[in-house]
Structure formats: C-alpha cells, structure tokens
Amino acid sequence: MGLLHPKTKITLNDSEVGVVGEQAVIARLTACGYVVLVPIGVQRFDLVIEDAEGKFWRIQCKVGRYHDKENAVIWNCYTVHKTRRLYTASEIDYYAVYFRDLEKVYLVPFNHAGAKVGYLRLAKKQDGRSWGNGREALFAENYEI
C-alpha cells in the first residue's frame, strides 16, 4: 500500500459502502454542531442527534445513488436482511443521505421521502414540466447540511 493510497482500486461491498456513508454522515452532522449518539445493539435507526433545543431525533443513514432519467439522488426507504422491511414514522424521524458523487449529505424528514424510494432532484427540469410522479419535486439543495 502506498503512503497516501492503495496502488489498485478497492471495490467495496454493500456493507462497506454503508459504513463509509454512515461515517460521512456522522462527520457532517458533527461539523454542523449536532451532538451525535450511536446506539449499542441493533435498532431500526443508525444514529440519534440532539438539536440546539435539546430535542432528540432518530436518523437512518442511507447512501444515495444517481438516477439519470430523473436527475435525482435516490435511496431505498427499507432495509434488506432476510426480507425487505420498510421503515415507519414510529421508528425513524429523518433519513441522512450521503451522496458520494458530490460528497454531500442531505437530512430528509421521514414524511418527505417516498414509501419505498426517496428522491431528491438535483435541478429543475429545463422545460418547466412536472416530473410526472404525481408528487411535488423535492430539491436536494433544500435538504443539504
């Protein structure tokens, strides 16, 4: 291994990608001044943050991916271990989405995400038309932390 980087490209598995995303989220939340708490044991959330008013919020970390047709960052609103299981509002308060392509983190309220997939548009459509999914477009810039 070289002093600054490995000589070959390293391919990460899904679990490793998740760890990188979670660490990026923790670093960004901490840099923004949040107190970040990590639970011991298996929970439906990955982190808890304390805001300036002393309120605690359950955070589910996700790694976003680019959807070129929609020009959006998307993420799954479920977990897959043995079966697919959707998250609920009684389990988490926010998704913290790390988008590696832009090295940005978005903090998205649970009720702003889709039932199965969350979408954050990176830009408005040039022709001014709707995105066609029946929901008002959510723009990534409004959720960036």
Buried (B, 14 or more C-beta within 10 A) or exposed (E): EEEEEEEEEEEEEEEEBBBBBBEBBBEBBEEEEBEBEEEEEEBBBBBBBEEEEEEEBBBBBBBBBBBEEBBBBBBBBBEEEEEEEEBEEEBBBBBBBBBBEBEBBBBBEBEBBBEEEBBBBBEEEEEEEEBEEEEEBBBBEEBBE
